[in-house]
Amino acid sequence: MSHGIAIGKVSEATGVKIPTIRYYEQIGLLPAPPRTEGNRRTYDRKDAERLTFIRHSRELGFEIDQIRTLLDLQDRPDQSCADADTIAKARLVEVKAKIASLTALQAELERMVDGCSHGRVETCKVIDILADHGKCRHHSDAGK
């Protein structure tokens, strides 16, 4: 890609929607591109690579400020990668906590479903547990 690539083509090539590209420009994650005489944005290969980096970072759940820091690091390859490592490790801790929470949630739902005798609502384990929060192991174990 050389300069002169339209926003639609960059969007297609990177998987980043046009309004999102404009938003990234607005918040400074992507430099404002040159414009044609007709005031249309034009992009180059580096812009597309940066958008791909941002998209991949968002897919991994990094926050905008973290991505900004990671982009700053990418723009200065001679410095230590300690900050990038710290950001990635923090994200990993968040992901592991989320997985643990989802695993507990799965176990609770399985317990509810397995406990259902498929009889009448008056003896339904699903309804019973939902009606009495104290019977929910997911929340009683979450604080421990």
Residue frames as a rotation matrix with the C-alpha (Angstrom) as fourth column:
MET 1
0.576 0.817 0.000 0.00
0.817 -0.576 0.000 0.00
0.000 0.000 -1.000 0.00
SER 2
-0.689 -0.697 0.199 1.34
0.688 -0.716 -0.122 3.42
0.227 0.053 0.972 -0.88
HIS 3
-0.629 0.492 -0.601 -0.22
0.089 -0.723 -0.685 6.75
-0.772 -0.485 0.411 0.08
GLY 4
-0.699 0.458 -0.549 -3.38
-0.713 -0.385 0.586 7.32
0.057 0.801 0.596 -1.81
ILE 5
-0.786 0.450 -0.424 -5.34
0.376 0.892 0.250 4.33
0.491 0.036 -0.870 -0.53
ALA 6
-0.225 0.811 0.539 -8.94
-0.459 -0.577 0.676 5.23
0.859 -0.095 0.503 0.27
ILE 7
-0.494 0.079 0.866 -10.41
-0.867 0.039 -0.497 4.69
-0.073 -0.996 0.049 3.72
GLY 8
0.604 0.795 0.053 -12.74
-0.778 0.603 -0.178 1.98
-0.173 0.066 0.983 2.43
LYS 9
0.538 -0.495 -0.682 -9.83
-0.234 0.689 -0.685 -0.06
0.810 0.529 0.255 1.06
VAL 10
-0.578 -0.752 0.317 -7.86
-0.496 0.014 -0.868 0.35
0.648 -0.659 -0.381 4.30
SER 11
-0.075 0.670 0.739 -10.95
-0.965 0.139 -0.224 -0.70
-0.253 -0.729 0.636 6.24
GLU 12
0.824 0.417 -0.383 -11.34
-0.537 0.789 -0.298 -3.78
0.178 0.451 0.875 4.07
ALA 13
0.210 -0.854 -0.476 -7.65
-0.205 0.438 -0.875 -4.69
0.956 0.281 -0.083 4.31
THR 14
-0.728 -0.594 0.343 -7.44
-0.390 -0.054 -0.919 -4.32
0.564 -0.803 -0.192 8.10
GLY 15
-0.314 0.704 -0.637 -10.89
0.666 0.641 0.380 -5.38
0.676 -0.306 -0.670 9.25
VAL 16
-0.686 0.078 -0.724 -11.37
0.551 -0.594 -0.586 -2.04
-0.476 -0.800 0.364 11.01
LYS 17
0.238 0.888 0.394 -14.66
0.965 -0.170 -0.201 -0.28
-0.112 0.428 -0.897 10.27
ILE 18
-0.157 -0.290 0.944 -14.55
0.622 -0.772 -0.133 3.19
0.767 0.566 0.302 8.74
PRO 19
0.683 0.417 0.600 -16.12
-0.138 -0.733 0.666 5.00
0.718 -0.538 -0.443 11.74
THR 20
0.880 -0.418 -0.224 -13.60
0.386 0.358 0.850 3.25
-0.275 -0.835 0.476 14.00
ILE 21
-0.022 -0.898 0.439 -10.70
0.981 -0.105 -0.166 4.40
0.195 0.427 0.883 11.81
ARG 22
0.088 0.133 0.987 -11.98
0.188 -0.975 0.115 7.97
0.978 0.176 -0.111 12.10
TYR 23
0.951 0.284 0.120 -12.35
-0.080 -0.149 0.986 7.54
0.298 -0.947 -0.119 15.86
TYR 24
0.539 -0.822 -0.186 -8.75
0.801 0.431 0.416 6.28
-0.262 -0.373 0.890 16.17
GLU 25
-0.219 -0.561 0.798 -7.61
0.725 -0.641 -0.252 9.36
0.653 0.523 0.547 14.28
GLN 26
0.444 0.533 0.720 -9.69
-0.046 -0.789 0.613 11.60
0.895 -0.305 -0.326 16.53
ILE 27
0.996 -0.034 0.088 -8.18
-0.086 0.066 0.994 10.18
-0.040 -0.997 0.063 19.73
GLY 28
0.462 -0.881 -0.102 -4.65
-0.886 -0.464 -0.005 10.14
-0.043 0.093 -0.995 18.33
LEU 29
0.360 -0.349 0.865 -4.00
-0.106 0.906 0.409 6.40
-0.927 -0.239 0.290 17.97
LEU 30
0.145 -0.252 0.957 -3.68
0.947 0.314 -0.061 6.86
-0.285 0.915 0.285 14.22
PRO 31
-0.647 -0.418 -0.638 -2.07
0.270 -0.908 0.321 9.98
-0.713 0.035 0.700 12.79
ALA 32
0.448 0.794 -0.412 -4.30
-0.118 -0.405 -0.907 12.17
-0.886 0.455 -0.087 10.67
PRO 33
-0.043 -0.475 0.879 -3.68
0.802 0.508 0.314 11.09
-0.595 0.719 0.359 7.08
PRO 34
-0.881 -0.218 -0.421 -3.03
-0.082 -0.804 0.589 13.39
-0.467 0.553 0.690 4.15
ARG 35
0.123 0.983 0.134 -6.07
0.259 0.098 -0.961 14.34
-0.958 0.153 -0.243 2.12
THR 36
-0.366 -0.133 0.921 -6.80
0.924 0.065 0.376 14.61
-0.110 0.989 0.099 -1.55
GLU 37
-0.978 0.054 0.200 -7.92
0.006 -0.957 0.290 17.82
0.207 0.285 0.936 -3.22
GLY 38
-0.157 0.986 -0.054 -11.45
-0.163 0.028 0.986 16.55
0.974 0.164 0.156 -2.68
ASN 39
-0.144 -0.039 0.989 -10.69
-0.941 -0.304 -0.149 16.31
0.307 -0.952 0.007 1.09
ARG 40
0.855 0.378 -0.355 -10.69
-0.286 0.915 0.285 12.49
0.433 -0.142 0.890 1.12
ARG 41
0.471 -0.684 0.557 -8.36
-0.651 0.157 0.743 10.72
-0.595 -0.713 -0.371 3.54
THR 42
0.652 -0.351 -0.672 -5.51
-0.416 0.576 -0.704 8.72
0.634 0.738 0.229 2.01
TYR 43
0.738 -0.319 0.595 -3.52
-0.476 0.379 0.793 6.02
-0.479 -0.869 0.128 3.77
ASP 44
0.095 -0.754 -0.650 -0.36
-0.854 0.273 -0.442 4.00
0.511 0.597 -0.618 3.27
ARG 45
0.145 -0.118 -0.982 1.03
0.083 0.991 -0.107 0.61
0.986 -0.066 0.154 4.32
LYS 46
-0.848 -0.517 -0.113 2.24
0.170 -0.063 -0.983 1.93
0.502 -0.853 0.142 7.70
ASP 47
-0.499 0.757 0.421 -1.25
-0.859 -0.495 -0.130 3.20
0.110 -0.426 0.898 8.50
ALA 48
0.407 0.660 -0.631 -2.69
-0.594 0.716 0.366 -0.22
0.694 0.226 0.684 7.68
GLU 49
-0.241 -0.582 -0.777 -0.08
0.312 0.711 -0.630 -1.94
0.919 -0.394 0.010 9.85
ARG 50
-0.943 -0.087 0.322 -0.89
-0.240 -0.496 -0.834 0.40
0.232 -0.864 0.447 12.74
LEU 51
-0.078 0.991 0.104 -4.62
-0.971 -0.099 0.219 -0.27
0.228 -0.084 0.970 12.36
THR 52
0.327 0.128 -0.936 -3.98
-0.160 0.984 0.078 -4.01
0.931 0.124 0.342 12.34
PHE 53
-0.706 -0.644 -0.295 -1.90
0.254 0.159 -0.954 -3.64
0.662 -0.748 0.052 15.52
ILE 54
-0.744 0.493 0.452 -4.71
-0.667 -0.592 -0.453 -1.66
0.044 -0.638 0.769 17.18
ARG 55
0.238 0.890 -0.388 -7.40
-0.822 0.398 0.408 -4.13
0.517 0.222 0.826 16.06
HIS 56
0.050 -0.294 -0.955 -5.40
0.173 0.944 -0.281 -7.11
0.984 -0.151 0.098 17.33
SER 57
-0.912 -0.406 0.065 -4.75
0.042 -0.250 -0.967 -5.32
0.409 -0.879 0.245 20.64
ARG 58
-0.399 0.854 0.334 -8.48
-0.913 -0.404 -0.059 -4.60
0.084 -0.329 0.941 21.04
GLU 59
0.339 0.502 -0.796 -9.31
-0.478 0.821 0.314 -8.24
0.810 0.274 0.518 20.25
LEU 60
-0.304 -0.552 -0.776 -6.99
0.452 0.634 -0.628 -9.24
0.839 -0.542 0.057 23.10
GLY 61
0.515 0.718 -0.468 -8.88
0.756 -0.122 0.644 -6.86
0.405 -0.685 -0.605 25.39
PHE 62
-0.547 -0.749 -0.374 -6.32
0.836 -0.516 -0.188 -4.12
-0.053 -0.415 0.908 25.88
GLU 63
0.456 0.663 -0.593 -7.71
0.645 -0.706 -0.293 -0.73
-0.613 -0.249 -0.750 26.87
ILE 64
0.854 -0.056 0.517 -7.19
0.391 -0.587 -0.709 2.32
0.343 0.808 -0.479 24.65
ASP 65
0.762 -0.597 0.250 -4.60
-0.647 -0.691 0.324 3.86
-0.021 -0.408 -0.913 27.01
GLN 66
0.322 -0.644 0.694 -2.69
-0.072 0.714 0.697 0.58
-0.944 -0.275 0.183 27.09
ILE 67
0.549 -0.076 0.832 -2.74
0.799 0.339 -0.496 0.45
-0.245 0.938 0.247 23.30
ARG 68
0.943 -0.220 0.249 -1.50
-0.123 -0.927 -0.353 4.04
0.309 0.303 -0.902 23.17
THR 69
0.484 -0.796 0.364 1.45
-0.668 -0.067 0.741 3.05
-0.565 -0.602 -0.564 25.37
LEU 70
0.269 -0.355 0.895 2.13
0.370 0.896 0.244 -0.06
-0.889 0.266 0.372 23.28
LEU 71
0.793 0.047 0.607 2.07
0.599 -0.237 -0.765 2.01
0.108 0.970 -0.216 20.09
ASP 72
0.832 -0.535 0.145 4.49
-0.552 -0.825 0.121 4.50
0.055 -0.181 -0.982 21.65
LEU 73
0.258 -0.740 0.621 6.79
-0.339 0.533 0.775 1.60
-0.905 -0.411 -0.113 22.48
GLN 74
0.455 -0.031 0.890 6.46
0.702 0.628 -0.337 0.22
-0.548 0.778 0.308 18.95
ASP 75
0.943 -0.041 0.331 7.39
0.196 -0.734 -0.650 3.65
0.269 0.678 -0.684 17.57
ARG 76
0.401 -0.851 0.340 10.61
-0.886 -0.454 -0.091 3.63
0.232 -0.265 -0.936 19.61
PRO 77
0.860 0.071 -0.506 12.05
-0.102 0.994 -0.034 0.12
0.501 0.081 0.862 19.17
ASP 78
-0.092 -0.995 -0.042 15.38
-0.038 0.046 -0.998 0.97
0.995 -0.090 -0.042 20.87
GLN 79
-0.228 0.027 0.973 13.89
-0.905 -0.374 -0.202 1.13
0.359 -0.927 0.110 24.37
SER 80
-0.955 -0.122 0.272 13.24
-0.250 0.823 -0.511 -1.62
-0.161 -0.556 -0.816 26.92
CYS 81
-0.436 0.838 -0.329 10.16
-0.186 0.274 0.944 -3.76
0.881 0.472 0.036 26.48
ALA 82
-0.940 0.023 -0.341 9.54
0.330 0.323 -0.887 -3.84
0.090 -0.946 -0.311 30.25
ASP 83
-0.647 0.747 -0.155 6.45
-0.572 -0.610 -0.549 -1.62
-0.504 -0.267 0.821 29.95
ALA 84
-0.166 0.572 -0.803 4.98
-0.850 0.330 0.411 -3.84
0.500 0.751 0.431 27.21
ASP 85
-0.613 -0.144 -0.777 5.65
0.132 0.951 -0.281 -6.89
0.779 -0.275 -0.564 29.37
THR 86
-0.960 0.256 -0.117 3.98
0.065 -0.204 -0.977 -5.25
-0.274 -0.945 0.179 32.39
ILE 87
-0.378 0.854 -0.357 0.90
-0.896 -0.435 -0.090 -4.34
-0.232 0.285 0.930 30.34
ALA 88
-0.151 0.292 -0.944 0.61
-0.588 0.741 0.323 -7.85
0.795 0.604 0.060 28.90
LYS 89
-0.824 -0.190 -0.534 1.10
0.271 0.696 -0.665 -9.50
0.497 -0.693 -0.522 32.31
ALA 90
-0.818 0.576 -0.006 -1.63
-0.325 -0.470 -0.821 -7.30
-0.475 -0.669 0.571 33.82
ARG 91
-0.129 0.782 -0.609 -3.99
-0.981 -0.012 0.194 -8.26
0.144 0.623 0.769 31.01
LEU 92
-0.422 -0.108 -0.900 -3.17
-0.189 0.982 -0.029 -11.94
0.887 0.158 -0.434 31.55
VAL 93
-0.987 0.088 -0.132 -4.07
0.146 0.171 -0.974 -11.62
-0.063 -0.981 -0.181 35.24
GLU 94
-0.458 0.867 -0.195 -7.42
-0.761 -0.496 -0.419 -10.07
-0.460 -0.043 0.887 34.22
VAL 95
-0.086 0.396 -0.914 -8.09
-0.814 0.501 0.294 -12.88
0.574 0.770 0.279 31.72
LYS 96
-0.730 -0.235 -0.642 -7.25
0.100 0.892 -0.440 -15.59
0.676 -0.386 -0.628 34.26
ALA 97
-0.893 0.449 0.007 -9.61
-0.118 -0.220 -0.968 -13.99
-0.434 -0.866 0.249 36.79
LYS 98
-0.189 0.847 -0.497 -12.36
-0.963 -0.258 -0.074 -13.83
-0.191 0.464 0.865 34.18
ILE 99
-0.282 0.023 -0.959 -11.80
-0.467 0.870 0.158 -17.48
0.838 0.492 -0.235 33.24
ALA 100
-0.954 -0.080 -0.289 -12.00
0.205 0.530 -0.823 -18.48
0.219 -0.844 -0.489 36.91
SER 101
-0.635 0.768 -0.083 -15.23
-0.483 -0.479 -0.733 -16.54
-0.603 -0.426 0.675 37.29
LEU 102
-0.040 0.619 -0.785 -16.72
-0.981 0.125 0.148 -18.06
0.189 0.776 0.602 34.14
THR 103
-0.601 -0.240 -0.762 -15.66
-0.170 0.970 -0.171 -21.54
0.781 0.027 -0.624 35.24
ALA 104
-0.953 0.294 -0.068 -17.43
0.113 0.136 -0.984 -21.05
-0.280 -0.946 -0.163 38.58
LEU 105
-0.328 0.865 -0.379 -20.46
-0.810 -0.464 -0.358 -19.72
-0.486 0.190 0.853 36.76
GLN 106
-0.234 0.172 -0.957 -20.47
-0.733 0.615 0.290 -22.76
0.638 0.769 -0.018 34.48
ALA 107
-0.880 -0.145 -0.453 -20.27
0.145 0.825 -0.546 -25.09
0.452 -0.546 -0.705 37.47
GLU 108
-0.770 0.637 -0.041 -23.19
-0.196 -0.297 -0.935 -23.34
-0.608 -0.712 0.353 39.16
LEU 109
-0.107 0.748 -0.655 -25.35
-0.983 -0.180 -0.044 -23.51
-0.151 0.639 0.754 36.03
GLU 110
-0.434 -0.107 -0.895 -24.48
-0.419 0.903 0.095 -27.18
0.798 0.416 -0.437 35.56
ARG 111
-0.987 0.077 -0.143 -25.42
0.162 0.441 -0.883 -27.85
-0.005 -0.894 -0.447 39.21
MET 112
-0.475 0.862 -0.178 -28.74
-0.603 -0.466 -0.648 -26.09
-0.641 -0.201 0.741 38.68
VAL 113
-0.008 0.460 -0.888 -29.53
-0.967 0.223 0.124 -27.95
0.255 0.859 0.443 35.48
ASP 114
-0.634 -0.307 -0.710 -28.33
-0.206 0.952 -0.228 -31.32
0.746 0.001 -0.666 36.80
GLY 115
-0.970 0.242 0.015 -30.46
0.026 0.162 -0.986 -30.84
-0.241 -0.957 -0.164 39.92
CYS 116
-0.359 0.884 -0.300 -33.61
-0.915 -0.397 -0.074 -30.32
-0.184 0.248 0.951 37.92
SER 117
-0.659 0.173 0.732 -35.90
-0.009 0.971 -0.238 -33.33
-0.752 -0.163 -0.639 38.05
HIS 118
-0.944 0.303 -0.130 -37.98
-0.190 -0.178 0.965 -32.07
0.270 0.936 0.226 35.12
GLY 119
-0.514 0.799 -0.311 -41.03
0.856 0.457 -0.242 -32.28
-0.051 -0.390 -0.919 37.31
ARG 120
0.557 0.793 0.247 -43.15
0.766 -0.605 0.217 -29.37
0.322 0.068 -0.944 38.42
VAL 121
0.123 -0.484 0.866 -42.01
0.037 -0.870 -0.492 -25.80
0.992 0.092 -0.089 39.00
GLU 122
0.790 0.254 0.558 -42.69
-0.506 -0.246 0.827 -26.18
0.347 -0.936 -0.066 42.74
THR 123
0.779 -0.555 0.291 -39.74
0.159 0.624 0.765 -28.65
-0.606 -0.550 0.575 42.90
CYS 124
0.806 -0.458 0.375 -37.60
0.393 -0.059 -0.918 -27.10
0.442 0.887 0.133 40.18
LYS 125
0.294 -0.806 -0.514 -33.97
0.874 0.009 0.485 -26.69
-0.387 -0.591 0.708 41.31
VAL 126
-0.488 -0.450 0.748 -33.34
0.763 -0.637 0.114 -23.90
0.425 0.626 0.654 38.79
ILE 127
0.235 0.688 0.687 -36.23
0.123 -0.722 0.681 -21.80
0.964 -0.076 -0.255 40.13
ASP 128
0.843 0.077 -0.532 -35.31
0.515 0.167 0.841 -22.68
0.154 -0.983 0.101 43.74
ILE 129
-0.059 -0.964 -0.259 -31.70
0.962 -0.125 0.245 -21.52
-0.268 -0.235 0.934 43.41
LEU 130
-0.530 -0.111 0.841 -32.62
0.538 -0.810 0.232 -18.38
0.655 0.576 0.489 41.48
ALA 131
0.470 0.815 0.339 -35.21
0.155 -0.455 0.877 -17.48
0.869 -0.360 -0.341 44.11
ASP 132
0.977 -0.184 -0.110 -32.80
0.101 -0.055 0.993 -17.94
-0.189 -0.981 -0.036 47.03
HIS 133
0.644 -0.765 0.010 -29.47
-0.481 -0.415 -0.772 -16.26
0.594 0.493 -0.635 46.39
GLY 134
0.221 -0.544 0.810 -28.05
-0.929 0.135 0.344 -18.01
-0.296 -0.828 -0.475 49.45
LYS 135
0.619 0.078 0.781 -28.28
-0.008 0.996 -0.093 -21.35
-0.785 0.051 0.617 47.63
CYS 136
0.952 -0.303 -0.037 -26.09
-0.075 -0.113 -0.991 -20.09
0.296 0.946 -0.131 44.81
ARG 137
0.612 -0.784 -0.107 -22.57
0.639 0.410 0.651 -21.48
-0.466 -0.467 0.751 45.29
HIS 138
0.184 -0.550 0.815 -21.14
0.842 -0.340 -0.420 -19.21
0.507 0.763 0.400 42.60
HIS 139
0.358 0.008 0.934 -21.68
-0.133 -0.989 0.059 -16.05
0.924 -0.145 -0.353 44.64
SER 140
0.971 -0.008 0.239 -20.97
-0.238 0.076 0.968 -17.58
-0.026 -0.997 0.072 48.05
ASP 141
0.536 -0.828 0.164 -17.60
0.758 0.557 0.338 -18.88
-0.372 -0.057 0.927 46.78
ALA 142
0.482 -0.329 0.812 -16.73
0.592 -0.561 -0.579 -15.72
0.645 0.760 -0.076 44.84
GLY 143
0.737 -0.156 0.658 -15.90
-0.426 -0.863 0.272 -13.72
0.525 -0.481 -0.702 47.96
LYS 144
0.899 -0.385 0.210 -13.54
0.028 0.529 0.848 -16.37
-0.437 -0.756 0.486 49.38
